[in-house]
Structure formats: C-alpha cells, structure tokens
Amino acid sequence: MNTKKLALLALLVSIVSPVAQAQIKHIEMRVEGMT
Amino acid sequence: MKQHLGRQSGVQTVEVSLLDGKVEVTPKEDGQIDPAQLLKATYDSGVTATEMNMTARGKIVKDSSGSLALQVAPNRSFTLTPNELSKGLEAVADTPKMLTVRGELYEKPAGKQKADLSAPLKLLILEVQKKE
C-alpha cells in the first residue's frame, strides 16, 4: 500500500515539477539593418 | 541571422519578420538560453538590435547589493531597473512565490551605433502577468 502511495506521489511530482520551473519563456527583439 | 541565432545555446525556434524588423525567439526548456549572448549574436550577424523584450517566469530575490532581481535559473538572474512595478514586488522578494513577467532587457541608446555588450542586462518590468 505504501509503495503504491509513494509511486503515485513520485508520479504527481514529476508532472507538477516542470510546470513550476522558473524559465525564460519568450524573447522578442526589434532590429534594424536586415536585408 | 536566423541561422546564426538558431545555433545559440538554448534556442528552440527563431522567427524573423522582415516587414516590421521583429525577431521572436522561443527558448528550449533546458534553461540554457542567454539573452546577452543572443544580443551579441545579433550584432555579430551584422544587424543592429534596437530593443529586446523578454517574458520569463521566476522568483524575486535580493542580490548581494540589496537590489531586486528576477531569478530565472539557479545560475541566472536579472537585476530589476527600479520602477513602480518593481517597487510592488519587494514584498515577494526571497519568498518561494513565482511570477511571470514581461519586461525590457535592452534598448539601444539614442545616437549610439553600437551597444555596450559588456554591461549586464537589466530588466525593466513592463507587466506582471501572473503571481503564484
């Protein structure tokens, strides 16, 4: 029973963790001199 | 330029609009992207960047000098340029609260042809999109 609970917890953590990560999501630049 | 930027570390896709001079970079999720390196790569490809904006998710921390900074990776943070929005974030400094913000990292100085790429980029927060 405990093993099942631990496995479920590990699964939940692996799903939630990437969402909670800090990261740069998008970068936008304005440029001049493009041909 | 598109190929040059696409080869930089942490870059997933680069979209270039010749019509309005806009370049959009989507980072990989590995957290390796370095905006300062992208800016340098843009200049290296013979193009002048006039502005760089970033949307990022991270924590507000106080750096060694006591200034507020947005930490977007364990080894990468951007000192905030003080404004009304940054003042409002002092309360969440050094807490686990995550924010999604949009801000300006670089604006070409008026009259100067080339940027001082040696100076660290500072983040001027334009919008706080989400607090969690």
Backbone of each chain as nested JSON, in Angstrom:
{
  "chains": [
    {"id": "A", "residues": [
      {"number": 1, "name": "MET", "atoms": {"N": [0.837, -1.209, 0.0], "CA": [0.0, 0.0, 0.0], "C": [0.874, 1.262, 0.0]}},
      {"number": 2, "name": "ASN", "atoms": {"N": [1.87, 1.258, 0.911], "CA": [2.775, 2.406, 0.985], "C": [3.542, 2.605, -0.31]}},
      {"number": 3, "name": "THR", "atoms": {"N": [3.922, 1.517, -0.916], "CA": [4.679, 1.59, -2.176], "C": [3.824, 2.24, -3.253]}},
      {"number": 4, "name": "LYS", "atoms": {"N": [2.539, 1.86, -3.257], "CA": [1.625, 2.434, -4.249], "C": [1.486, 3.936, -4.041]}},
      {"number": 5, "name": "LYS", "atoms": {"N": [1.363, 4.34, -2.784], "CA": [1.217, 5.766, -2.464], "C": [2.465, 6.537, -2.861]}},
      {"number": 6, "name": "LEU", "atoms": {"N": [3.626, 5.929, -2.573], "CA": [4.887, 6.59, -2.927], "C": [5.031, 6.726, -4.439]}},
      {"number": 7, "name": "ALA", "atoms": {"N": [4.628, 5.684, -5.149], "CA": [4.716, 5.714, -6.614], "C": [3.799, 6.798, -7.173]}},
      {"number": 8, "name": "LEU", "atoms": {"N": [2.61, 6.906, -6.578], "CA": [1.651, 7.928, -7.028], "C": [2.193, 9.335, -6.745]}},
      {"number": 9, "name": "LEU", "atoms": {"N": [2.809, 9.485, -5.565], "CA": [3.397, 10.772, -5.196], "C": [4.526, 11.142, -6.161]}},
      {"number": 10, "name": "ALA", "atoms": {"N": [5.376, 10.171, -6.467], "CA": [6.501, 10.419, -7.394], "C": [5.969, 10.828, -8.767]}},
      {"number": 11, "name": "LEU", "atoms": {"N": [4.879, 10.176, -9.182], "CA": [4.28, 10.495, -10.485], "C": [3.743, 11.932, -10.494]}},
      {"number": 12, "name": "LEU", "atoms": {"N": [3.055, 12.279, -9.411], "CA": [2.497, 13.636, -9.312], "C": [3.606, 14.689, -9.322]}},
      {"number": 13, "name": "VAL", "atoms": {"N": [4.676, 14.422, -8.572], "CA": [5.795, 15.37, -8.509], "C": [6.412, 15.543, -9.893]}},
      {"number": 14, "name": "SER", "atoms": {"N": [6.57, 14.445, -10.613], "CA": [7.196, 14.528, -11.943], "C": [6.319, 15.296, -12.929]}},
      {"number": 15, "name": "ILE", "atoms": {"N": [4.993, 15.263, -12.697], "CA": [4.079, 16.001, -13.577], "C": [4.092, 17.492, -13.234]}},
      {"number": 16, "name": "VAL", "atoms": {"N": [4.075, 17.776, -11.93], "CA": [3.942, 19.165, -11.486], "C": [5.256, 19.938, -11.582]}},
      {"number": 17, "name": "SER", "atoms": {"N": [6.386, 19.284, -11.309], "CA": [7.677, 19.976, -11.231], "C": [8.035, 20.804, -12.459]}},
      {"number": 18, "name": "PRO", "atoms": {"N": [7.956, 20.267, -13.688], "CA": [8.338, 21.073, -14.84], "C": [7.496, 22.335, -14.969]}},
      {"number": 19, "name": "VAL", "atoms": {"N": [6.216, 22.263, -14.566], "CA": [5.327, 23.42, -14.664], "C": [5.789, 24.509, -13.695]}},
      {"number": 20, "name": "ALA", "atoms": {"N": [6.323, 24.069, -12.547], "CA": [6.702, 25.033, -11.522], "C": [8.077, 25.652, -11.776]}},
      {"number": 21, "name": "GLN", "atoms": {"N": [8.794, 25.155, -12.774], "CA": [10.158, 25.641, -13.005], "C": [10.187, 27.083, -13.471]}},
      {"number": 22, "name": "ALA", "atoms": {"N": [11.221, 27.768, -12.985], "CA": [11.466, 29.116, -13.493], "C": [12.135, 28.989, -14.857]}},
      {"number": 23, "name": "GLN", "atoms": {"N": [11.806, 29.864, -15.752], "CA": [12.442, 29.818, -17.067], "C": [12.119, 31.053, -17.898]}},
      {"number": 24, "name": "ILE", "atoms": {"N": [12.969, 31.308, -18.882], "CA": [12.666, 32.336, -19.869], "C": [11.713, 31.705, -20.873]}},
      {"number": 25, "name": "LYS", "atoms": {"N": [10.578, 32.355, -21.074], "CA": [9.553, 31.757, -21.925], "C": [9.615, 32.267, -23.356]}},
      {"number": 26, "name": "HIS", "atoms": {"N": [10.012, 33.513, -23.521], "CA": [9.946, 34.11, -24.85], "C": [10.842, 35.335, -24.906]}},
      {"number": 27, "name": "ILE", "atoms": {"N": [11.493, 35.536, -26.042], "CA": [12.316, 36.731, -26.231], "C": [11.929, 37.354, -27.563]}},
      {"number": 28, "name": "GLU", "atoms": {"N": [11.778, 38.664, -27.544], "CA": [11.407, 39.373, -28.776], "C": [12.384, 40.527, -28.977]}},
      {"number": 29, "name": "MET", "atoms": {"N": [12.88, 40.662, -30.186], "CA": [13.81, 41.76, -30.479], "C": [13.292, 42.591, -31.639]}},
      {"number": 30, "name": "ARG", "atoms": {"N": [13.608, 43.866, -31.597], "CA": [13.409, 44.759, -32.739], "C": [14.787, 45.0, -33.324]}},
      {"number": 31, "name": "VAL", "atoms": {"N": [14.918, 44.874, -34.62], "CA": [16.234, 45.037, -35.234], "C": [16.173, 45.976, -36.432]}},
      {"number": 32, "name": "GLU", "atoms": {"N": [17.341, 46.527, -36.739], "CA": [17.493, 47.395, -37.911], "C": [18.584, 46.797, -38.79]}},
      {"number": 33, "name": "GLY", "atoms": {"N": [18.467, 47.044, -40.076], "CA": [19.543, 46.666, -40.996], "C": [19.414, 45.275, -41.566]}},
      {"number": 34, "name": "MET", "atoms": {"N": [18.217, 44.672, -41.431], "CA": [18.013, 43.352, -42.036], "C": [17.794, 43.5, -43.519]}},
      {"number": 35, "name": "THR", "atoms": {"N": [18.378, 42.592, -44.286], "CA": [18.15, 42.624, -45.746], "C": [17.469, 41.342, -46.175]}}
    ]},
    {"id": "B", "residues": [
      {"number": 1, "name": "MET", "atoms": {"N": [20.962, 35.681, -40.265], "CA": [20.794, 35.969, -38.854], "C": [19.965, 34.874, -38.171]}},
      {"number": 2, "name": "LYS", "atoms": {"N": [18.917, 34.415, -38.874], "CA": [18.055, 33.39, -38.293], "C": [18.86, 32.128, -37.952]}},
      {"number": 3, "name": "GLN", "atoms": {"N": [19.734, 31.736, -38.888], "CA": [20.55, 30.543, -38.652], "C": [21.555, 30.783, -37.518]}},
      {"number": 4, "name": "HIS", "atoms": {"N": [22.122, 31.979, -37.515], "CA": [23.117, 32.324, -36.502], "C": [22.491, 32.277, -35.1]}},
      {"number": 5, "name": "LEU", "atoms": {"N": [21.312, 32.874, -34.967], "CA": [20.625, 32.859, -33.665], "C": [20.172, 31.446, -33.303]}},
      {"number": 6, "name": "GLY", "atoms": {"N": [19.727, 30.715, -34.319], "CA": [19.236, 29.351, -34.082], "C": [20.321, 28.415, -33.565]}},
      {"number": 7, "name": "ARG", "atoms": {"N": [21.581, 28.774, -33.807], "CA": [22.696, 27.929, -33.345], "C": [23.09, 28.23, -31.895]}},
      {"number": 8, "name": "GLN", "atoms": {"N": [22.537, 29.295, -31.329], "CA": [22.916, 29.66, -29.961], "C": [22.327, 28.667, -28.963]}},
      {"number": 9, "name": "SER", "atoms": {"N": [23.034, 28.518, -27.865], "CA": [22.639, 27.572, -26.829], "C": [21.239, 27.897, -26.285]}},
      {"number": 10, "name": "GLY", "atoms": {"N": [20.415, 26.868, -26.179], "CA": [19.106, 27.025, -25.555], "C": [18.014, 27.563, -26.46]}},
      {"number": 11, "name": "VAL", "atoms": {"N": [18.332, 27.772, -27.745], "CA": [17.333, 28.32, -28.661], "C": [16.578, 27.185, -29.35]}},
      {"number": 12, "name": "GLN", "atoms": {"N": [15.248, 27.247, -29.269], "CA": [14.442, 26.225, -29.946], "C": [14.044, 26.689, -31.347]}},
      {"number": 13, "name": "THR", "atoms": {"N": [13.389, 27.845, -31.426], "CA": [12.999, 28.36, -32.742], "C": [13.272, 29.858, -32.832]}},
      {"number": 14, "name": "VAL", "atoms": {"N": [13.485, 30.329, -34.068], "CA": [13.664, 31.753, -34.335], "C": [12.728, 32.128, -35.482]}},
      {"number": 15, "name": "GLU", "atoms": {"N": [11.907, 33.129, -35.234], "CA": [11.006, 33.622, -36.277], "C": [11.402, 35.054, -36.617]}},
      {"number": 16, "name": "VAL", "atoms": {"N": [11.628, 35.33, -37.895], "CA": [12.049, 36.667, -38.301], "C": [10.996, 37.269, -39.215]}},
      {"number": 17, "name": "SER", "atoms": {"N": [10.575, 38.485, -38.89], "CA": [9.65, 39.205, -39.756], "C": [10.411, 40.366, -40.403]}},
      {"number": 18, "name": "LEU", "atoms": {"N": [10.711, 40.223, -41.685], "CA": [11.469, 41.265, -42.387], "C": [10.671, 42.561, -42.466]}},
      {"number": 19, "name": "LEU", "atoms": {"N": [9.349, 42.406, -42.547], "CA": [8.479, 43.558, -42.76], "C": [8.563, 44.575, -41.623]}},
      {"number": 20, "name": "ASP", "atoms": {"N": [8.454, 44.091, -40.389], "CA": [8.483, 45.038, -39.261], "C": [9.73, 44.912, -38.398]}},
      {"number": 21, "name": "GLY", "atoms": {"N": [10.741, 44.183, -38.876], "CA": [12.007, 44.096, -38.149], "C": [11.884, 43.437, -36.8]}},
      {"number": 22, "name": "LYS", "atoms": {"N": [11.034, 42.429, -36.723], "CA": [10.8, 41.761, -35.441], "C": [11.413, 40.357, -35.463]}},
      {"number": 23, "name": "VAL", "atoms": {"N": [12.083, 40.011, -34.391], "CA": [12.676, 38.677, -34.262], "C": [12.129, 38.044, -32.992]}},
      {"number": 24, "name": "GLU", "atoms": {"N": [11.517, 36.879, -33.136], "CA": [10.957, 36.191, -31.969], "C": [11.727, 34.904, -31.722]}},
      {"number": 25, "name": "VAL", "atoms": {"N": [12.177, 34.755, -30.493], "CA": [12.968, 33.58, -30.14], "C": [12.216, 32.781, -29.075]}},
      {"number": 26, "name": "THR", "atoms": {"N": [12.016, 31.506, -29.36], "CA": [11.406, 30.612, -28.371], "C": [12.514, 29.748, -27.775]}},
      {"number": 27, "name": "PRO", "atoms": {"N": [12.711, 29.841, -26.457], "CA": [13.777, 29.048, -25.837], "C": [13.382, 27.58, -25.668]}},
      {"number": 28, "name": "LYS", "atoms": {"N": [14.407, 26.734, -25.581], "CA": [14.17, 25.349, -25.166], "C": [13.864, 25.37, -23.673]}},
      {"number": 29, "name": "GLU", "atoms": {"N": [13.361, 24.261, -23.167], "CA": [13.027, 24.225, -21.738], "C": [14.227, 23.865, -20.872]}},
      {"number": 30, "name": "ASP", "atoms": {"N": [15.441, 23.825, -21.479], "CA": [16.614, 23.437, -20.697], "C": [17.208, 24.591, -19.889]}},
      {"number": 31, "name": "GLY", "atoms": {"N": [16.663, 25.801, -20.06], "CA": [17.116, 26.942, -19.272], "C": [18.501, 27.454, -19.652]}},
      {"number": 32, "name": "GLN", "atoms": {"N": [18.994, 27.035, -20.805], "CA": [20.366, 27.41, -21.197], "C": [20.438, 28.716, -21.992]}},
      {"number": 33, "name": "ILE", "atoms": {"N": [19.305, 29.253, -22.361], "CA": [19.327, 30.445, -23.215], "C": [19.901, 31.641, -22.447]}},
      {"number": 34, "name": "ASP", "atoms": {"N": [20.724, 32.431, -23.158], "CA": [21.347, 33.596, -22.543], "C": [21.026, 34.827, -23.406]}},
      {"number": 35, "name": "PRO", "atoms": {"N": [20.132, 35.702, -22.927], "CA": [19.743, 36.866, -23.737], "C": [20.937, 37.727, -24.158]}},
      {"number": 36, "name": "ALA", "atoms": {"N": [21.937, 37.88, -23.283], "CA": [23.111, 38.687, -23.628], "C": [23.856, 38.066, -24.809]}},
      {"number": 37, "name": "GLN", "atoms": {"N": [23.927, 36.743, -24.822], "CA": [24.581, 36.029, -25.918], "C": [23.791, 36.207, -27.222]}},
      {"number": 38, "name": "LEU", "atoms": {"N": [22.457, 36.209, -27.103], "CA": [21.602, 36.411, -28.283], "C": [21.82, 37.811, -28.868]}},
      {"number": 39, "name": "LEU", "atoms": {"N": [21.934, 38.785, -27.973], "CA": [22.153, 40.166, -28.399], "C": [23.49, 40.276, -29.141]}},
      {"number": 40, "name": "LYS", "atoms": {"N": [24.501, 39.637, -28.585], "CA": [25.837, 39.651, -29.197], "C": [25.777, 38.949, -30.567]}},
      {"number": 41, "name": "ALA", "atoms": {"N": [25.067, 37.817, -30.605], "CA": [24.97, 37.062, -31.859], "C": [24.245, 37.883, -32.929]}},
      {"number": 42, "name": "THR", "atoms": {"N": [23.276, 38.683, -32.499], "CA": [22.547, 39.542, -33.446], "C": [23.511, 40.55, -34.073]}},
      {"number": 43, "name": "TYR", "atoms": {"N": [24.318, 41.199, -33.223], "CA": [25.305, 42.168, -33.734], "C": [26.339, 41.471, -34.611]}},
      {"number": 44, "name": "ASP", "atoms": {"N": [26.748, 40.269, -34.202], "CA": [27.746, 39.526, -34.982], "C": [27.238, 39.187, -36.378]}},
      {"number": 45, "name": "SER", "atoms": {"N": [25.917, 39.074, -36.512], "CA": [25.371, 38.75, -37.832], "C": [25.14, 40.015, -38.661]}},
      {"number": 46, "name": "GLY", "atoms": {"N": [25.602, 41.149, -38.179], "CA": [25.566, 42.377, -38.968], "C": [24.278, 43.177, -38.857]}},
      {"number": 47, "name": "VAL", "atoms": {"N": [23.476, 42.875, -37.846], "CA": [22.186, 43.548, -37.661], "C": [22.237, 44.319, -36.335]}},
      {"number": 48, "name": "THR", "atoms": {"N": [21.575, 45.469, -36.291], "CA": [21.556, 46.27, -35.066], "C": [20.267, 46.012, -34.293]}},
      {"number": 49, "name": "ALA", "atoms": {"N": [20.391, 45.563, -33.064], "CA": [19.205, 45.374, -32.213], "C": [18.845, 46.714, -31.585]}},
      {"number": 50, "name": "THR", "atoms": {"N": [17.595, 47.093, -31.683], "CA": [17.175, 48.353, -31.081], "C": [16.451, 48.122, -29.757]}},
      {"number": 51, "name": "GLU", "atoms": {"N": [15.934, 46.92, -29.578], "CA": [15.147, 46.64, -28.368], "C": [15.078, 45.133, -28.144]}},
      {"number": 52, "name": "MET", "atoms": {"N": [15.125, 44.741, -26.888], "CA": [14.932, 43.318, -26.574], "C": [13.978, 43.2, -25.393]}},
      {"number": 53, "name": "ASN", "atoms": {"N": [12.899, 42.473, -25.588], "CA": [11.932, 42.227, -24.522], "C": [11.903, 40.742, -24.187]}},
      {"number": 54, "name": "MET", "atoms": {"N": [11.569, 40.455, -22.942], "CA": [11.576, 39.06, -22.505], "C": [10.346, 38.771, -21.656]}},
      {"number": 55, "name": "THR", "atoms": {"N": [9.783, 37.602, -21.84], "CA": [8.76, 37.114, -20.912], "C": [9.405, 35.948, -20.153]}},
      {"number": 56, "name": "ALA", "atoms": {"N": [9.351, 36.022, -18.833], "CA": [10.026, 34.99, -18.051], "C": [9.265, 34.692, -16.775]}},
      {"number": 57, "name": "ARG", "atoms": {"N": [9.502, 33.491, -16.276], "CA": [8.882, 33.06, -15.027], "C": [10.014, 32.835, -14.026]}},
      {"number": 58, "name": "GLY", "atoms": {"N": [9.86, 33.377, -12.85], "CA": [10.92, 33.19, -11.866], "C": [10.56, 33.767, -10.52]}},
      {"number": 59, "name": "LYS", "atoms": {"N": [11.563, 33.8, -9.659], "CA": [11.372, 34.3, -8.293], "C": [12.078, 35.638, -8.145]}},
      {"number": 60, "name": "ILE", "atoms": {"N": [11.511, 36.484, -7.31], "CA": [12.168, 37.751, -6.998], "C": [13.136, 37.509, -5.831]}},
      {"number": 61, "name": "VAL", "atoms": {"N": [14.374, 37.895, -6.035], "CA": [15.378, 37.733, -4.983], "C": [16.092, 39.072, -4.785]}},
      {"number": 62, "name": "LYS", "atoms": {"N": [16.777, 39.175, -3.653], "CA": [17.632, 40.344, -3.438], "C": [19.064, 39.912, -3.696]}},
      {"number": 63, "name": "ASP", "atoms": {"N": [19.765, 40.656, -4.564], "CA": [21.139, 40.254, -4.856], "C": [22.093, 40.772, -3.782]}},
      {"number": 64, "name": "SER", "atoms": {"N": [23.377, 40.531, -3.985], "CA": [24.374, 40.86, -2.944], "C": [24.388, 42.35, -2.599]}},
      {"number": 65, "name": "SER", "atoms": {"N": [23.972, 43.198, -3.562], "CA": [23.98, 44.645, -3.285], "C": [22.634, 45.125, -2.737]}},
      {"number": 66, "name": "GLY", "atoms": {"N": [21.705, 44.186, -2.535], "CA": [20.401, 44.545, -1.986], "C": [19.38, 44.937, -3.04]}},
      {"number": 67, "name": "SER", "atoms": {"N": [19.778, 44.89, -4.322], "CA": [18.838, 45.218, -5.4], "C": [17.946, 44.012, -5.686]}},
      {"number": 68, "name": "LEU", "atoms": {"N": [16.741, 44.312, -6.164], "CA": [15.835, 43.222, -6.533], "C": [16.267, 42.635, -7.863]}},
      {"number": 69, "name": "ALA", "atoms": {"N": [16.077, 41.32, -8.004], "CA": [16.422, 40.657, -9.255], "C": [15.41, 39.556, -9.521]}},
      {"number": 70, "name": "LEU", "atoms": {"N": [15.216, 39.237, -10.801], "CA": [14.35, 38.109, -11.174], "C": [15.265, 36.927, -11.46]}},
      {"number": 71, "name": "GLN", "atoms": {"N": [15.104, 35.868, -10.67], "CA": [15.918, 34.674, -10.875], "C": [15.156, 33.704, -11.771]}},
      {"number": 72, "name": "VAL", "atoms": {"N": [15.72, 33.422, -12.951], "CA": [15.029, 32.561, -13.917], "C": [15.669, 31.185, -14.016]}},
      {"number": 73, "name": "ALA", "atoms": {"N": [16.809, 31.007, -13.383], "CA": [17.501, 29.72, -13.342], "C": [18.423, 29.783, -12.126]}},
      {"number": 74, "name": "PRO", "atoms": {"N": [18.886, 28.613, -11.63], "CA": [19.73, 28.653, -10.426], "C": [20.951, 29.564, -10.595]}},
      {"number": 75, "name": "ASN", "atoms": {"N": [21.465, 29.662, -11.802], "CA": [22.675, 30.468, -12.009], "C": [22.417, 31.695, -12.887]}},
      {"number": 76, "name": "ARG", "atoms": {"N": [21.161, 32.078, -13.051], "CA": [20.879, 33.243, -13.918], "C": [19.787, 34.119, -13.327]}},
      {"number": 77, "name": "SER", "atoms": {"N": [20.138, 35.379, -13.1], "CA": [19.136, 36.333, -12.632], "C": [19.394, 37.685, -13.284]}},
      {"number": 78, "name": "PHE", "atoms": {"N": [18.352, 38.494, -13.341], "CA": [18.443, 39.813, -13.959], "C": [18.061, 40.859, -12.913]}},
      {"number": 79, "name": "THR", "atoms": {"N": [18.981, 41.79, -12.661], "CA": [18.688, 42.871, -11.727], "C": [17.566, 43.723, -12.312]}},
      {"number": 80, "name": "LEU", "atoms": {"N": [16.624, 44.107, -11.454], "CA": [15.485, 44.897, -11.923], "C": [15.833, 46.379, -11.937]}},
      {"number": 81, "name": "THR", "atoms": {"N": [15.468, 47.049, -13.035], "CA": [15.556, 48.505, -13.068], "C": [14.388, 49.028, -12.243]}},
      {"number": 82, "name": "PRO", "atoms": {"N": [14.664, 49.858, -11.242], "CA": [13.559, 50.285, -10.362], "C": [12.465, 51.058, -11.118]}},
      {"number": 83, "name": "ASN", "atoms": {"N": [11.229, 50.667, -10.903], "CA": [10.059, 51.427, -11.377], "C": [8.885, 51.1, -10.445]}},
      {"number": 84, "name": "GLU", "atoms": {"N": [7.727, 51.599, -10.771], "CA": [6.57, 51.378, -9.902], "C": [6.267, 49.891, -9.73]}},
      {"number": 85, "name": "LEU", "atoms": {"N": [6.373, 49.14, -10.839], "CA": [6.058, 47.71, -10.778], "C": [7.074, 46.952, -9.923]}},
      {"number": 86, "name": "SER", "atoms": {"N": [8.348, 47.328, -10.043], "CA": [9.366, 46.61, -9.259], "C": [9.199, 46.919, -7.77]}},
      {"number": 87, "name": "LYS", "atoms": {"N": [8.787, 48.15, -7.456], "CA": [8.564, 48.501, -6.041], "C": [7.499, 47.594, -5.434]}},
      {"number": 88, "name": "GLY", "atoms": {"N": [6.476, 47.312, -6.231], "CA": [5.382, 46.461, -5.763], "C": [5.8, 45.013, -5.543]}},
      {"number": 89, "name": "LEU", "atoms": {"N": [6.996, 44.655, -6.007], "CA": [7.436, 43.26, -5.877], "C": [8.348, 43.038, -4.674]}},
      {"number": 90, "name": "GLU", "atoms": {"N": [8.651, 44.125, -3.96], "CA": [9.548, 43.984, -2.801], "C": [8.987, 43.006, -1.777]}},
      {"number": 91, "name": "ALA", "atoms": {"N": [7.657, 42.994, -1.655], "CA": [7.012, 42.134, -0.643], "C": [7.227, 40.648, -0.933]}},
      {"number": 92, "name": "VAL", "atoms": {"N": [7.47, 40.283, -2.189], "CA": [7.631, 38.856, -2.509], "C": [9.103, 38.471, -2.687]}},
      {"number": 93, "name": "ALA", "atoms": {"N": [10.009, 39.426, -2.401], "CA": [11.439, 39.125, -2.535], "C": [11.853, 38.042, -1.553]}},
      {"number": 94, "name": "ASP", "atoms": {"N": [12.65, 37.109, -2.049], "CA": [13.174, 36.0, -1.244], "C": [12.077, 35.122, -0.648]}},
      {"number": 95, "name": "THR", "atoms": {"N": [10.946, 35.047, -1.325], "CA": [9.898, 34.092, -0.951], "C": [9.785, 33.082, -2.101]}},
      {"number": 96, "name": "PRO", "atoms": {"N": [9.127, 31.95, -1.865], "CA": [9.027, 30.948, -2.944], "C": [8.04, 31.341, -4.054]}},
      {"number": 97, "name": "LYS", "atoms": {"N": [7.391, 32.483, -3.92], "CA": [6.368, 32.889, -4.886], "C": [6.955, 33.061, -6.297]}},
      {"number": 98, "name": "MET", "atoms": {"N": [6.303, 32.453, -7.278], "CA": [6.77, 32.54, -8.667], "C": [5.946, 33.59, -9.405]}},
      {"number": 99, "name": "LEU", "atoms": {"N": [6.622, 34.332, -10.274], "CA": [5.953, 35.367, -11.07], "C": [6.234, 35.152, -12.535]}},
      {"number": 100, "name": "THR", "atoms": {"N": [5.273, 35.534, -13.36], "CA": [5.534, 35.603, -14.796], "C": [5.484, 37.076, -15.155]}},
      {"number": 101, "name": "VAL", "atoms": {"N": [6.587, 37.573, -15.711], "CA": [6.654, 38.998, -16.034], "C": [7.12, 39.196, -17.474]}},
      {"number": 102, "name": "ARG", "atoms": {"N": [6.737, 40.334, -18.017], "CA": [7.246, 40.758, -19.324], "C": [8.022, 42.035, -19.079]}},
      {"number": 103, "name": "GLY", "atoms": {"N": [9.194, 42.121, -19.663], "CA": [9.989, 43.322, -19.419], "C": [11.001, 43.58, -20.506]}},
      {"number": 104, "name": "GLU", "atoms": {"N": [11.585, 44.764, -20.41], "CA": [12.573, 45.179, -21.412], "C": [13.979, 44.929, -20.864]}},
      {"number": 105, "name": "LEU", "atoms": {"N": [14.776, 44.205, -21.643], "CA": [16.146, 43.887, -21.231], "C": [17.157, 44.836, -21.861]}},
      {"number": 106, "name": "TYR", "atoms": {"N": [16.788, 45.381, -22.998], "CA": [17.757, 46.224, -23.714], "C": [17.029, 47.214, -24.611]}},
      {"number": 107, "name": "GLU", "atoms": {"N": [17.537, 48.427, -24.631], "CA": [17.07, 49.412, -25.599], "C": [18.301, 50.151, -26.111]}},
      {"number": 108, "name": "LYS", "atoms": {"N": [18.402, 50.262, -27.408], "CA": [19.585, 50.894, -27.994], "C": [19.663, 52.359, -27.544]}},
      {"number": 109, "name": "PRO", "atoms": {"N": [20.845, 52.757, -27.025], "CA": [20.982, 54.148, -26.588], "C": [20.846, 55.093, -27.787]}},
      {"number": 110, "name": "ALA", "atoms": {"N": [20.16, 56.205, -27.589], "CA": [19.952, 57.164, -28.681], "C": [21.291, 57.708, -29.167]}},
      {"number": 111, "name": "GLY", "atoms": {"N": [21.454, 57.723, -30.477], "CA": [22.655, 58.314, -31.065], "C": [23.838, 57.377, -31.168]}},
      {"number": 112, "name": "LYS", "atoms": {"N": [23.846, 56.328, -30.328], "CA": [24.982, 55.403, -30.385], "C": [24.713, 54.344, -31.444]}},
      {"number": 113, "name": "GLN", "atoms": {"N": [25.743, 53.968, -32.163], "CA": [25.581, 52.949, -33.188], "C": [25.63, 51.542, -32.608]}},
      {"number": 114, "name": "LYS", "atoms": {"N": [26.503, 51.352, -31.631], "CA": [26.672, 50.002, -31.1], "C": [26.43, 49.959, -29.59]}},
      {"number": 115, "name": "ALA", "atoms": {"N": [25.853, 48.861, -29.142], "CA": [25.544, 48.719, -27.723], "C": [26.792, 48.369, -26.937]}},
      {"number": 116, "name": "ASP", "atoms": {"N": [26.744, 48.677, -25.642], "CA": [27.795, 48.236, -24.742], "C": [27.411, 46.835, -24.272]}},
      {"number": 117, "name": "LEU", "atoms": {"N": [27.936, 45.848, -24.98], "CA": [27.517, 44.478, -24.693], "C": [28.208, 43.894, -23.464]}},
      {"number": 118, "name": "SER", "atoms": {"N": [29.163, 44.631, -22.921], "CA": [29.862, 44.104, -21.752], "C": [29.055, 44.349, -20.466]}},
      {"number": 119, "name": "ALA", "atoms": {"N": [28.148, 45.327, -20.511], "CA": [27.345, 45.636, -19.316], "C": [26.277, 44.56, -19.131]}},
      {"number": 120, "name": "PRO", "atoms": {"N": [26.041, 44.139, -17.874], "CA": [24.989, 43.135, -17.658], "C": [23.61, 43.699, -18.0]}},
      {"number": 121, "name": "LEU", "atoms": {"N": [22.753, 42.849, -18.544], "CA": [21.411, 43.302, -18.923], "C": [20.557, 43.473, -17.675]}},
      {"number": 122, "name": "LYS", "atoms": {"N": [19.833, 44.581, -17.625], "CA": [18.901, 44.812, -16.513], "C": [17.482, 44.701, -17.038]}},
      {"number": 123, "name": "LEU", "atoms": {"N": [16.59, 44.263, -16.177], "CA": [15.206, 44.042, -16.592], "C": [14.298, 45.161, -16.085]}},
      {"number": 124, "name": "LEU", "atoms": {"N": [13.683, 45.864, -17.043], "CA": [12.684, 46.882, -16.699], "C": [11.32, 46.217, -16.841]}},
      {"number": 125, "name": "ILE", "atoms": {"N": [10.661, 45.97, -15.722], "CA": [9.386, 45.242, -15.779], "C": [8.301, 46.126, -16.382]}},
      {"number": 126, "name": "LEU", "atoms": {"N": [7.641, 45.595, -17.424], "CA": [6.557, 46.324, -18.081], "C": [5.189, 45.79, -17.662]}},
      {"number": 127, "name": "GLU", "atoms": {"N": [5.18, 44.523, -17.272], "CA": [3.89, 43.907, -16.926], "C": [4.128, 42.685, -16.038]}},
      {"number": 128, "name": "VAL", "atoms": {"N": [3.354, 42.586, -14.963], "CA": [3.365, 41.364, -14.152], "C": [2.146, 40.568, -14.59]}},
      {"number": 129, "name": "GLN", "atoms": {"N": [2.404, 39.427, -15.239], "CA": [1.29, 38.68, -15.831], "C": [0.646, 37.713, -14.85]}},
      {"number": 130, "name": "LYS", "atoms": {"N": [1.463, 37.147, -13.968], "CA": [0.914, 36.128, -13.082], "C": [1.735, 36.021, -11.806]}},
      {"number": 131, "name": "LYS", "atoms": {"N": [1.059, 35.943, -10.676], "CA": [1.733, 35.669, -9.407], "C": [1.198, 34.354, -8.88]}},
      {"number": 132, "name": "GLU", "atoms": {"N": [2.101, 33.43, -8.513], "CA": [1.642, 32.132, -7.997], "C": [2.282, 31.839, -6.665]}}
    ]}
  ]
}
